[in-house]
Amino acid sequence: MRIKSSLLAASVLLAGTSQAEISKNMDMKFDGSRFNNIDIHAHGELYYNNYIQKDGQNLYENKDGVIHHNVYLSFGQIFSKKLRLFSKVKIKHIIMGDDASGEIKLEKIYLQYDFGENIKITGGLLSAPIGMIKDDFHKSSTFYGVTRNAITKNIISSGEWQKAGIIFSGKMDGGFRYDLAVTGGPLILSLDKTHDDNLNKKVTETKIRSHIYTSRIEWTGIDGFELAATMQYEDNSDSISTAIFETHAVIKRDKFGLSALYADSHGKNREISASKNSDKKNGWYLEPSYKISEKISVFTRYNRWKDSPGGSLYSRYKQIDFGVNIRINENLLVKAGFQNGSSPAGKYEHDGFSLGVNYRFENI
């Protein structure tokens, strides 16, 4: 008997899967057999971006289409009725070397233990519980569009980076769930004296003396409705601190769906002058969708966000997305997306289209 878990179930769900549905699929069962409680499988994504890059002064530059190919290998085992292990390895762009952009990376490896029916603890290399897109094993198959929405990418993406840590999760009466997490930093990497780099760029080093605290509350007390809010804070020994707040709502009624998300990020460096010591970002999106059939869904998304690096005046952005997701079968999902944006003078936007394929296969 194969493991019944989100390792398998999430990959067959069309975009728009809620965190509550994913969490429900995580309730794996132990049947006492050593090999029947092991899962080895893989999924991948191949997508093509074709954009015209321009700034707010309408200076255009044609950008050749770029193809991205990522493969994820996932391994899981249930050791007992209470203890289980999950892991994921990412192979990026396939070709690796000094002059290539490919890489092999251990993205996830953690143990999960149940303390009773409603409380569990997760520890290891993991992502903090923030944002609407929280399926660790099949992310690209659980949202609309070929790539993630602009608000997630530009405001809360740093909060999702893999970190060593521990998460306490629980369920309460009335449809409430909660997560409390402590993970290693740094969340802010470039809030330096020059303020040249983006606050949420990439993770290059983890300092044990820096800790990130995340708390999330979620309510799913009405069928087809999800409401959640998350607060994340870091204060490290380099006098750099950041706070991210995120809240979202998901409504599903028959063939119709509606998602909304708001996020705010505020970083500080106390070693530089007050007028330049903060990076601020906030934004929101609204995403209606419609399921034409069991295989075809369409969506549109309106995004607005702004940022103020180094205490400067806010730069304001808008972007409209629309597209279609087509599920060929339970192992293959095809996506198409289009976007058109508006940016201030001197800031780039990317208008054009993307095509994507998500696939998965099982070995056992």
KOLLUM-444580 format. One line per field, with one value per atom (N, C-alpha, C): atom name; x, y, z. Coordinates in steps of 0.02 Angstrom, whole numbers, plus 50000, padded with zeros to 5 digits. Layout:
BEGIN
name: CA;...
X: X;...
Y: Y;...
Z: Z;...
This chain:
BEGIN
name: N;CA;C;N;CA;C;N;CA;C;N;CA;C;N;CA;C;N;CA;C;N;CA;C;N;CA;C;N;CA;C;N;CA;C;N;CA;C;N;CA;C;N;CA;C;N;CA;C;N;CA;C;N;CA;C;N;CA;C;N;CA;C;N;CA;C;N;CA;C;N;CA;C;N;CA;C;N;CA;C;N;CA;C;N;CA;C;N;CA;C;N;CA;C;N;CA;C;N;CA;C;N;CA;C;N;CA;C;N;CA;C;N;CA;C;N;CA;C;N;CA;C;N;CA;C;N;CA;C;N;CA;C;N;CA;C;N;CA;C;N;CA;C;N;CA;C;N;CA;C;N;CA;C;N;CA;C;N;CA;C;N;CA;C;N;CA;C;N;CA;C;N;CA;C;N;CA;C;N;CA;C;N;CA;C;N;CA;C;N;CA;C;N;CA;C;N;CA;C;N;CA;C;N;CA;C;N;CA;C;N;CA;C;N;CA;C;N;CA;C;N;CA;C;N;CA;C;N;CA;C;N;CA;C;N;CA;C;N;CA;C;N;CA;C;N;CA;C;N;CA;C;N;CA;C;N;CA;C;N;CA;C;N;CA;C;N;CA;C;N;CA;C;N;CA;C;N;CA;C;N;CA;C;N;CA;C;N;CA;C;N;CA;C;N;CA;C;N;CA;C;N;CA;C;N;CA;C;N;CA;C;N;CA;C;N;CA;C;N;CA;C;N;CA;C;N;CA;C;N;CA;C;N;CA;C;N;CA;C;N;CA;C;N;CA;C;N;CA;C;N;CA;C;N;CA;C;N;CA;C;N;CA;C;N;CA;C;N;CA;C;N;CA;C;N;CA;C;N;CA;C;N;CA;C;N;CA;C;N;CA;C;N;CA;C;N;CA;C;N;CA;C;N;CA;C;N;CA;C;N;CA;C;N;CA;C;N;CA;C;N;CA;C;N;CA;C;N;CA;C;N;CA;C;N;CA;C;N;CA;C;N;CA;C;N;CA;C;N;CA;C;N;CA;C;N;CA;C;N;CA;C;N;CA;C;N;CA;C;N;CA;C;N;CA;C;N;CA;C;N;CA;C;N;CA;C;N;CA;C;N;CA;C;N;CA;C;N;CA;C;N;CA;C;N;CA;C;N;CA;C;N;CA;C;N;CA;C;N;CA;C;N;CA;C;N;CA;C;N;CA;C;N;CA;C;N;CA;C;N;CA;C;N;CA;C;N;CA;C;N;CA;C;N;CA;C;N;CA;C;N;CA;C;N;CA;C;N;CA;C;N;CA;C;N;CA;C;N;CA;C;N;CA;C;N;CA;C;N;CA;C;N;CA;C;N;CA;C;N;CA;C;N;CA;C;N;CA;C;N;CA;C;N;CA;C;N;CA;C;N;CA;C;N;CA;C;N;CA;C;N;CA;C;N;CA;C;N;CA;C;N;CA;C;N;CA;C;N;CA;C;N;CA;C;N;CA;C;N;CA;C;N;CA;C;N;CA;C;N;CA;C;N;CA;C;N;CA;C;N;CA;C;N;CA;C;N;CA;C;N;CA;C;N;CA;C;N;CA;C;N;CA;C;N;CA;C;N;CA;C;N;CA;C;N;CA;C;N;CA;C;N;CA;C;N;CA;C;N;CA;C;N;CA;C;N;CA;C;N;CA;C;N;CA;C;N;CA;C;N;CA;C;N;CA;C;N;CA;C;N;CA;C;N;CA;C;N;CA;C;N;CA;C;N;CA;C;N;CA;C;N;CA;C;N;CA;C;N;CA;C;N;CA;C;N;CA;C;N;CA;C;N;CA;C;N;CA;C;N;CA;C;N;CA;C;N;CA;C;N;CA;C;N;CA;C;N;CA;C;N;CA;C;N;CA;C;N;CA;C;N;CA;C;N;CA;C;N;CA;C;N;CA;C;N;CA;C;N;CA;C;N;CA;C;N;CA;C;N;CA;C;N;CA;C;N;CA;C;N;CA;C;N;CA;C;N;CA;C;N;CA;C;N;CA;C;N;CA;C;N;CA;C;N;CA;C;N;CA;C;N;CA;C;N;CA;C;N;CA;C;N;CA;C;N;CA;C;N;CA;C;N;CA;C;N;CA;C;N;CA;C;N;CA;C;N;CA;C;N;CA;C;N;CA;C;N;CA;C;N;CA;C;N;CA;C;N;CA;C;N;CA;C;N;CA;C;N;CA;C;N;CA;C;N;CA;C;N;CA;C;N;CA;C;N;CA;C;N;CA;C;N;CA;C;N;CA;C;N;CA;C;N;CA;C;N;CA;C;N;CA;C;N;CA;C;N;CA;C;N;CA;C;N;CA;C;N;CA;C;N;CA;C;N;CA;C;N;CA;C;N;CA;C;N;CA;C;N;CA;C;N;CA;C;N;CA;C;N;CA;C;N;CA;C;N;CA;C;N;CA;C;N;CA;C;N;CA;C;N;CA;C;N;CA;C;N;CA;C;N;CA;C;N;CA;C;N;CA;C;N;CA;C;N;CA;C;N;CA;C;N;CA;C;N;CA;C;N;CA;C;N;CA;C;N;CA;C;N;CA;C;N;CA;C;N;CA;C;N;CA;C;N;CA;C;N;CA;C;N;CA;C;N;CA;C;N;CA;C;N;CA;C;N;CA;C;N;CA;C;N;CA;C;N;CA;C;N;CA;C;N;CA;C;N;CA;C;N;CA;C;N;CA;C;N;CA;C;N;CA;C;N;CA;C;N;CA;C;N;CA;C;N;CA;C;N;CA;C;N;CA;C;N;CA;C;N;CA;C;N;CA;C;N;CA;C;N;CA;C;N;CA;C;N;CA;C;N;CA;C;N;CA;C;N;CA;C;N;CA;C;N;CA;C
X: 50043;50000;50044;50031;50072;50054;50102;50090;50035;49987;49934;49952;49983;50009;50009;50027;50033;50091;50137;50191;50162;50104;50073;50011;49972;49907;49912;49959;49962;49977;50013;50033;49974;49919;49863;49809;49822;49774;49786;49733;49740;49757;49781;49801;49744;49763;49714;49702;49740;49733;49745;49702;49710;49758;49785;49829;49791;49728;49690;49686;49676;49673;49740;49794;49861;49875;49858;49871;49832;49771;49731;49764;49796;49830;49894;49917;49979;49967;49904;49888;49901;49965;49985;49973;49964;49949;50007;50017;50070;50038;50061;50030;50075;50133;50176;50226;50221;50267;50323;50385;50443;50442;50432;50438;50375;50317;50255;50249;50293;50291;50349;50376;50428;50400;50413;50392;50451;50462;50512;50478;50477;50446;50478;50457;50487;50435;50448;50408;50453;50430;50471;50429;50464;50430;50475;50444;50478;50437;50467;50429;50470;50434;50463;50435;50479;50459;50479;50434;50448;50419;50464;50443;50476;50443;50473;50487;50550;50570;50568;50537;50533;50532;50544;50538;50481;50470;50414;50417;50475;50481;50470;50445;50430;50492;50548;50609;50607;50603;50591;50656;50657;50712;50683;50692;50667;50709;50675;50709;50694;50747;50738;50705;50668;50635;50684;50668;50711;50675;50709;50680;50711;50669;50691;50667;50711;50692;50718;50672;50689;50659;50697;50673;50681;50630;50630;50622;50668;50664;50642;50589;50561;50564;50583;50589;50552;50515;50480;50475;50471;50462;50424;50378;50343;50377;50405;50440;50392;50340;50290;50226;50177;50114;50121;50175;50184;50243;50290;50351;50359;50376;50386;50440;50468;50521;50502;50520;50511;50576;50588;50647;50634;50672;50666;50733;50755;50816;50797;50826;50811;50870;50856;50906;50884;50922;50903;50940;50903;50929;50973;50977;51008;51083;51108;51179;51214;51268;51304;51378;51411;51481;51498;51561;51583;51546;51530;51498;51424;51395;51325;51286;51220;51177;51144;51159;51127;51156;51118;51141;51100;51129;51093;51089;51029;51019;50972;50990;50945;50897;50834;50786;50751;50736;50699;50725;50730;50736;50716;50663;50640;50601;50600;50561;50498;50445;50381;50355;50337;50314;50248;50202;50136;50135;50116;50103;50027;49998;49927;49895;49830;49792;49796;49804;49798;49862;49917;49979;50036;50077;50135;50194;50253;50314;50355;50382;50422;50490;50543;50610;50658;50700;50750;50760;50775;50782;50715;50685;50616;50602;50542;50520;50474;50480;50436;50364;50315;50245;50219;50230;50207;50183;50130;50104;50051;50021;49967;49994;50052;50080;50125;50099;50137;50146;50134;50145;50219;50254;50326;50348;50305;50328;50303;50250;50225;50200;50243;50221;50191;50225;50204;50138;50115;50050;49994;50007;49956;49937;49958;49937;49925;49888;49875;49935;49946;50001;50062;50106;50166;50215;50224;50267;50225;50255;50219;50198;50147;50121;50172;50162;50210;50217;50163;50167;50209;50198;50238;50312;50327;50396;50431;50397;50429;50427;50382;50375;50388;50359;50366;50410;50443;50483;50540;50571;50627;50605;50543;50519;50510;50511;50502;50567;50624;50687;50698;50730;50741;50789;50770;50809;50805;50856;50853;50810;50765;50721;50671;50622;50572;50504;50451;50383;50337;50299;50245;50179;50141;50078;50022;49963;49907;49840;49790;49721;49679;49630;49585;49513;49467;49396;49376;49324;49298;49333;49376;49411;49475;49503;49565;49626;49679;49744;49797;49854;49907;49975;50024;50094;50137;50185;50234;50303;50344;50408;50466;50523;50586;50637;50665;50713;50775;50828;50889;50886;50924;50927;50985;51003;50972;50916;50864;50810;50828;50859;50883;50957;50977;51046;51085;51052;51088;51066;51040;51021;51083;51130;51194;51196;51256;51262;51251;51257;51248;51177;51142;51073;51067;51117;51115;51075;51070;51039;50969;50932;50863;50860;50811;50803;50793;50755;50734;50765;50832;50863;50878;50924;50941;50976;50979;51012;51082;51132;51201;51237;51211;51245;51195;51202;51158;51198;51177;51210;51169;51198;51161;51135;51171;51150;51091;51069;51010;50952;50895;50836;50776;50735;50674;50614;50567;50508;50446;50409;50351;50290;50235;50172;50117;50076;50021;49959;49901;49837;49794;49757;49717;49649;49598;49530;49497;49469;49433;49367;49334;49273;49213;49215;49161;49188;49151;49174;49186;49244;49260;49287;49303;49327;49390;49440;49503;49524;49542;49566;49628;49682;49744;49782;49823;49867;49932;49988;50055;50095;50135;50182;50251;50302;50370;50417;50464;50510;50579;50630;50700;50737;50781;50825;50892;50942;51006;51060;51118;51172;51206;51188;51216;51175;51131;51087;51037;51024;50975;50913;50855;50793;50743;50696;50643;50580;50524;50459;50418;50385;50341;50273;50222;50153;50118;50080;50043;49975;49923;49857;49825;49784;49751;49684;49644;49578;49567;49535;49518;49446;49408;49338;49328;49295;49280;49206;49171;49100;49087;49075;49064;49122;49108;49160;49198;49175;49205;49255;49306;49355;49376;49394;49418;49472;49531;49586;49609;49628;49654;49710;49762;49820;49848;49868;49902;49966;50021;50085;50120;50158;50196;50263;50317;50384;50419;50452;50485;50552;50607;50673;50710;50754;50791;50864;50907;50977;50991;51001;51008;51076;51123;51190;51197;51145;51149;51096;51097;51054;50981;50940;50869;50834;50858;50826;50837;50888;50903;50904;50878;50887;50829;50784;50727;50712;50694;50667;50595;50549;50478;50448;50405;50368;50299;50249;50183;50144;50096;50057;50002;49961;49905;49886;49849;49820;49751;49711;49645;49642;49621;49625;49560;49515;49456;49475;49441;49454;49389;49390;49331;49352;49320;49335;49287;49311;49268;49247;49294;49280;49327;49325;49370;49443;49456;49524;49548;49503;49522;49497;49543;49527;49558;49524;49551;49552;49594;49600;49622;49613;49644;49666;49716;49743;49764;49742;49762;49809;49870;49922;49939;49947;49973;50023;50081;50130;50174;50210;50255;50313;50370;50428;50463;50500;50537;50605;50653;50720;50759;50789;50832;50797;50733;50696;50678;50685;50669;50593;50571;50501;50477;50413;50386;50385;50405;50395;50334;50287;50224;50218;50192;50187;50116;50097;50034;50047;50011;50018;49953;49933;49874;49898;49875;49891;49826;49830;49774;49803;49766;49793;49747;49773;49735;49779;49749;49781;49743;49778;49747;49778;49738;49762;49750;49804;49799;49779;49812;49794;49822;49819;49840;49915;49953;50026;50051;50008;50031;49985;50014;49977;50012;49973;49999;49971;50013;49992;50011;49972;49989;49969;50012;49998;50022;49986;50003;50004;50048;50052;50067;50039;50052;50056;50110;50121;50131;50136;50149;50199;50254;50306;50325;50355;50377;50440;50457;50515;50578;50617;50680;50674;50613;50602;50575;50601;50584;50520;50485;50428;50437;50401;50406;50337;50323;50259;50269;50223;50230;50192;50218;50182;50231;50202;50240;50201;50238;50209;50243;50206;50235;50205;50247;50225;50248;50202;50218;50202;50249;50239;50265;50244;50267;50265;50305;50303;50323;50304;50316;50359;50403;50446;50423;50384;50364;50287
Y: 49940;50000;50062;50107;50165;50217;50258;50311;50356;50371;50419;50485;50528;50590;50645;50704;50760;50749;50705;50690;50666;50631;50607;50647;50663;50694;50764;50803;50873;50881;50834;50842;50833;50804;50795;50848;50894;50947;51005;51033;51091;51152;51204;51265;51291;51322;51349;51306;51252;51209;51249;51242;51280;51245;51284;51256;51204;51215;51167;51099;51100;51037;51001;51040;51010;50980;51017;50992;50928;50925;50865;50805;50814;50759;50738;50778;50761;50708;50691;50641;50571;50551;50488;50431;50372;50314;50264;50230;50180;50110;50064;49998;49943;49961;49912;49879;49891;49861;49909;49884;49927;49959;49920;49947;49981;49962;49994;50064;50083;50149;50193;50177;50217;50244;50306;50337;50371;50355;50389;50410;50474;50497;50563;50589;50650;50691;50755;50798;50851;50882;50932;50987;51039;51096;51121;51133;51161;51221;51280;51338;51386;51421;51466;51536;51585;51655;51695;51735;51779;51848;51894;51960;52016;52072;52135;52175;52193;52230;52305;52343;52415;52449;52514;52552;52601;52640;52686;52741;52750;52800;52768;52706;52669;52657;52645;52624;52548;52522;52451;52414;52352;52307;52237;52209;52142;52091;52047;51995;51928;51893;51827;51781;51733;51686;51645;51634;51597;51534;51477;51413;51393;51375;51351;51279;51238;51168;51147;51129;51107;51038;50995;50929;50922;50894;50885;50810;50784;50715;50716;50681;50681;50612;50609;50546;50553;50502;50503;50434;50431;50367;50378;50332;50332;50281;50303;50258;50225;50261;50234;50273;50259;50295;50369;50387;50457;50492;50455;50484;50471;50525;50520;50568;50555;50596;50617;50680;50706;50736;50734;50767;50783;50833;50852;50879;50855;50878;50912;50970;51008;51005;50989;50992;51048;51101;51162;51169;51179;51193;51137;51082;51020;51026;51077;51083;51122;51094;51124;51132;51180;51193;51266;51285;51353;51404;51388;51436;51422;51379;51360;51382;51388;51412;51355;51293;51237;51224;51188;51171;51112;51078;51027;51052;51052;51081;51039;51027;50996;51050;51047;51098;51084;51022;51005;50939;50934;50870;50882;50851;50862;50802;50796;50746;50778;50739;50763;50712;50736;50691;50717;50671;50687;50681;50736;50735;50734;50675;50671;50682;50688;50692;50760;50814;50882;50923;50896;50934;50895;50929;50897;50945;50918;50957;50936;50985;50973;51006;50969;50997;50974;51021;51005;51064;51051;51102;51111;51170;51179;51252;51265;51334;51358;51421;51449;51451;51445;51444;51514;51538;51605;51604;51640;51645;51593;51602;51558;51495;51500;51444;51406;51351;51318;51243;51219;51148;51137;51106;51098;51054;51008;50958;50968;51004;51015;51087;51134;51204;51227;51214;51242;51214;51158;51131;51154;51198;51218;51292;51326;51395;51410;51463;51485;51524;51518;51552;51507;51522;51481;51491;51554;51569;51603;51612;51640;51712;51734;51802;51854;51915;51969;51988;51983;52002;51952;51888;51837;51843;51854;51859;51921;51977;52040;52060;52031;52054;51999;51939;51889;51831;51833;51776;51760;51811;51798;51758;51767;51730;51656;51636;51566;51528;51562;51528;51472;51419;51361;51379;51358;51372;51313;51304;51254;51281;51239;51264;51212;51236;51192;51228;51189;51216;51175;51209;51178;51194;51142;51150;51117;51146;51117;51135;51096;51108;51124;51168;51186;51180;51182;51178;51239;51229;51284;51294;51247;51253;51293;51305;51344;51298;51322;51290;51344;51323;51372;51340;51383;51363;51414;51389;51431;51405;51448;51425;51468;51435;51469;51440;51483;51461;51506;51482;51522;51573;51629;51683;51673;51724;51790;51796;51831;51847;51908;51959;52017;52008;52018;52003;52064;52116;52170;52239;52244;52309;52341;52360;52385;52461;52490;52563;52595;52556;52585;52575;52526;52513;52500;52468;52456;52394;52347;52283;52278;52232;52222;52184;52202;52172;52096;52074;52004;51969;51969;51945;51871;51850;51780;51765;51701;51680;51658;51687;51670;51643;51656;51636;51633;51584;51577;51587;51633;51647;51619;51574;51541;51591;51646;51695;51737;51728;51762;51714;51734;51691;51727;51688;51714;51681;51721;51697;51707;51653;51656;51627;51661;51635;51643;51592;51594;51564;51596;51570;51563;51508;51494;51469;51491;51470;51442;51382;51349;51321;51359;51336;51329;51360;51354;51319;51271;51233;51279;51274;51315;51384;51395;51461;51453;51493;51493;51565;51578;51644;51633;51669;51659;51724;51728;51786;51761;51792;51771;51833;51827;51878;51846;51877;51851;51908;51893;51944;51916;51955;51938;51999;51986;52038;52005;52021;51986;52030;52002;52036;52090;52095;52147;52211;52218;52277;52283;52228;52227;52189;52216;52183;52189;52143;52147;52116;52139;52112;52104;52047;52034;52014;52047;52029;52007;51954;51928;51903;51918;51891;51875;51823;51804;51770;51769;51736;51698;51640;51599;51577;51588;51567;51523;51466;51420;51401;51414;51397;51366;51300;51264;51275;51306;51317;51382;51424;51489;51489;51530;51539;51611;51633;51701;51700;51727;51731;51803;51822;51889;51884;51925;51923;51993;52009;52072;52055;52091;52079;52146;52149;52208;52187;52217;52202;52267;52265;52325;52305;52327;52311;52373;52364;52420;52401;52451;52445;52502;52485;52536;52570;52547;52576;52634;52648;52704;52755;52812;52867;52849;52881;52864;52876;52925;52941;52888;52844;52794;52723;52714;52650;52602;52615;52569;52554;52491;52469;52447;52476;52460;52436;52386;52359;52338;52350;52321;52315;52270;52261;52210;52202;52156;52132;52078;52056;52026;52027;51997;51950;51887;51836;51796;51814;51772;51716;51659;51603;51567;51527;51490;51423;51370;51302;51284;51287;51273;51200;51156;51085;51054;50988;50954;50962;50978;50983;51054;51101;51168;51221;51264;51321;51384;51440;51504;51552;51603;51651;51718;51769;51834;51860;51904;51928;52002;52042;52113;52124;52147;52158;52231;52255;52322;52317;52349;52350;52411;52427;52484;52468;52500;52491;52557;52560;52620;52599;52584;52563;52621;52608;52658;52722;52718;52777;52824;52802;52845;52848;52890;52894;52828;52813;52749;52746;52688;52672;52626;52643;52608;52567;52506;52459;52431;52415;52379;52325;52270;52217;52177;52161;52120;52054;51999;51932;51897;51853;51808;51747;51692;51631;51572;51513;51451;51395;51350;51287;51229;51183;51125;51062;51021;50959;50904;50881;50829;50763;50745;50687;50699;50649;50660;50672;50658;50666;50726;50761;50813;50873;50932;50995;51045;51076;51126;51194;51246;51313;51363;51416;51474;51537;51587;51649;51709;51765;51828;51882;51932;51985;52052;52105;52173;52218;52256;52296;52369;52406;52478;52493;52527;52542;52616;52644;52713;52721;52783;52797;52768;52734;52705;52637;52610;52544;52498;52437;52391;52354;52338;52292;52243;52188;52136;52119;52135;52119;52063;52015;51960;51899;51840;51778;51724;51674;51616;51553;51500;51434;51385;51340;51295;51225;51177;51107;51082;51053;51021;50947;50905;50833;50799;50737;50698;50624;50585;50513;50480;50417;50379;50319;50302;50244;50183;50195;50138;50138
Z: 50000;50000;50000;49953;49946;49999;50018;50066;50041;50083;50067;50099;50062;50091;50041;50063;50017;49969;49984;49937;49871;49874;49813;49795;49845;49831;49804;49828;49808;49734;49704;49635;49587;49609;49564;49575;49620;49633;49586;49558;49514;49555;49522;49557;49599;49656;49702;49762;49771;49829;49892;49941;50003;50050;50098;50148;50190;50202;50242;50207;50140;50103;50104;50096;50097;50165;50218;50285;50299;50272;50282;50251;50193;50159;50194;50242;50278;50332;50345;50397;50370;50368;50339;50389;50363;50404;50401;50457;50463;50464;50419;50416;50444;50473;50505;50459;50394;50346;50330;50330;50320;50251;50199;50132;50108;50133;50114;50142;50188;50217;50194;50136;50104;50038;50025;49962;49928;49865;49824;49760;49746;49684;49663;49607;49580;49545;49540;49499;49468;49416;49381;49351;49330;49298;49242;49186;49128;49106;49106;49086;49043;49001;48951;48961;48971;48979;48918;48892;48836;48853;48873;48897;48857;48857;48836;48898;48908;48968;48953;48997;48988;49055;49056;49118;49111;49164;49165;49113;49080;49027;48958;48957;48896;48853;48885;48849;48845;48784;48774;48758;48780;48762;48755;48695;48683;48722;48757;48795;48763;48743;48714;48765;48740;48784;48824;48887;48932;48956;48951;48971;49038;49086;49151;49160;49186;49197;49265;49309;49376;49389;49421;49440;49516;49549;49621;49637;49677;49701;49773;49789;49856;49886;49949;49986;50052;50070;50134;50163;50229;50263;50328;50342;50406;50450;50506;50551;50600;50619;50665;50656;50698;50692;50709;50743;50764;50731;50704;50678;50604;50566;50494;50472;50413;50385;50314;50296;50229;50205;50140;50112;50039;50014;49944;49919;49861;49828;49763;49749;49688;49641;49578;49524;49478;49476;49440;49374;49321;49254;49226;49260;49235;49226;49188;49173;49228;49255;49311;49294;49325;49313;49327;49315;49330;49289;49227;49182;49172;49213;49205;49266;49257;49312;49350;49331;49364;49433;49474;49541;49567;49616;49654;49726;49754;49820;49861;49924;49971;49997;49976;49994;50060;50073;50134;50161;50226;50260;50333;50354;50422;50448;50513;50548;50577;50579;50607;50657;50716;50770;50798;50808;50835;50911;50944;51016;51024;51024;51027;50959;50958;50896;50863;50901;50874;50878;50901;50907;50876;50835;50805;50805;50803;50802;50741;50705;50645;50654;50641;50650;50596;50573;50522;50476;50413;50362;50329;50338;50317;50299;50276;50262;50317;50335;50386;50360;50403;50382;50368;50307;50288;50216;50202;50134;50118;50060;50038;50004;49971;49934;49982;50011;50063;50051;49990;49977;49964;50010;50005;49947;49925;49878;49807;49797;49729;49722;49738;49739;49673;49618;49554;49530;49557;49538;49582;49630;49677;49673;49619;49611;49537;49525;49457;49430;49365;49333;49329;49281;49271;49329;49350;49407;49462;49519;49576;49564;49600;49592;49614;49592;49603;49677;49716;49786;49825;49813;49846;49828;49764;49742;49768;49771;49786;49860;49899;49968;50019;50010;50063;50043;49986;49964;50012;50042;50088;50148;50170;50227;50214;50150;50132;50123;50125;50113;50164;50142;50185;50242;50302;50361;50408;50449;50502;50558;50582;50635;50658;50695;50725;50722;50710;50704;50749;50791;50830;50795;50780;50745;50784;50780;50816;50786;50805;50786;50848;50838;50893;50869;50916;50899;50857;50817;50777;50711;50691;50627;50629;50688;50694;50693;50662;50662;50678;50706;50720;50707;50693;50685;50723;50761;50795;50777;50747;50720;50744;50755;50769;50719;50677;50627;50628;50596;50592;50537;50546;50497;50450;50411;50412;50361;50381;50335;50293;50324;50287;50274;50211;50193;50170;50148;50115;50138;50198;50224;50253;50209;50232;50226;50234;50236;50168;50114;50047;50022;50048;50027;49953;49923;49852;49833;49878;49862;49889;49859;49880;49946;49986;50053;50049;50001;49998;49938;49933;49872;49875;49917;49920;49985;50002;50063;50046;50079;50065;50127;50186;50247;50304;50346;50404;50467;50509;50572;50629;50667;50721;50771;50781;50831;50808;50746;50721;50718;50746;50747;50717;50684;50653;50688;50709;50744;50700;50689;50645;50682;50677;50706;50654;50648;50600;50631;50617;50637;50574;50570;50510;50531;50495;50510;50448;50453;50399;50425;50466;50500;50455;50395;50346;50285;50260;50202;50142;50111;50054;50071;50134;50155;50198;50184;50223;50237;50299;50319;50363;50348;50386;50393;50445;50457;50486;50465;50487;50505;50558;50578;50585;50555;50558;50577;50623;50648;50657;50637;50650;50677;50725;50751;50765;50724;50731;50761;50771;50806;50764;50701;50657;50658;50706;50714;50657;50625;50570;50593;50580;50598;50541;50540;50490;50518;50493;50511;50447;50440;50383;50410;50385;50402;50338;50342;50284;50306;50267;50279;50212;50211;50149;50163;50111;50114;50049;50054;49996;50002;49949;49947;49886;49896;49840;49844;49789;49785;49717;49717;49654;49606;49549;49499;49508;49553;49562;49620;49613;49666;49671;49731;49741;49795;49779;49827;49833;49894;49906;49956;49947;49992;50000;50062;50077;50115;50099;50133;50145;50201;50219;50247;50223;50246;50266;50325;50350;50381;50352;50378;50402;50453;50481;50493;50485;50506;50555;50618;50670;50670;50628;50627;50579;50539;50493;50511;50477;50495;50489;50530;50533;50466;50427;50364;50310;50320;50269;50297;50356;50389;50381;50337;50330;50258;50245;50181;50193;50155;50165;50100;50106;50049;50073;50032;50046;49981;49980;49920;49929;49879;49882;49812;49811;49747;49759;49705;49705;49644;49656;49603;49598;49552;49538;49489;49495;49450;49436;49382;49362;49333;49356;49333;49277;49215;49158;49157;49172;49175;49226;49232;49278;49258;49196;49171;49157;49149;49127;49177;49199;49242;49215;49223;49201;49261;49256;49312;49285;49327;49316;49384;49385;49449;49441;49488;49489;49548;49534;49585;49592;49653;49667;49724;49716;49770;49764;49819;49820;49865;49852;49895;49906;49961;49980;50006;49961;49984;50014;50072;50103;50123;50139;50160;50103;50041;49984;49974;49926;49911;49882;49893;49869;49793;49766;49695;49691;49648;49646;49581;49588;49531;49527;49465;49452;49401;49406;49357;49352;49291;49279;49248;49276;49250;49231;49182;49166;49131;49136;49106;49115;49097;49099;49124;49162;49184;49153;49122;49090;49119;49152;49179;49128;49097;49046;49078;49132;49172;49242;49285;49354;49361;49308;49311;49272;49235;49190;49192;49205;49207;49162;49117;49069;49087;49085;49104;49050;49045;49003;49042;49041;49077;49039;49048;49016;49069;49061;49110;49077;49106;49083;49144;49149;49209;49196;49251;49249;49305;49287;49337;49333;49386;49384;49341;49326;49284;49315;49274;49297;49327;49334;49362;49308;49306;49253;49266;49213;49214;49156;49160;49108;49084;49021;48990;48939;48939;48892;48915;48897;48913;48937;48970;48994;48979;48966;48956;49004;49033;49082;49079;49099;49106;49174;49212;49276;49270;49291;49285;49348;49358;49414;49397;49431;49423;49488;49496;49556;49541;49587;49579;49617;49670;49712;49718
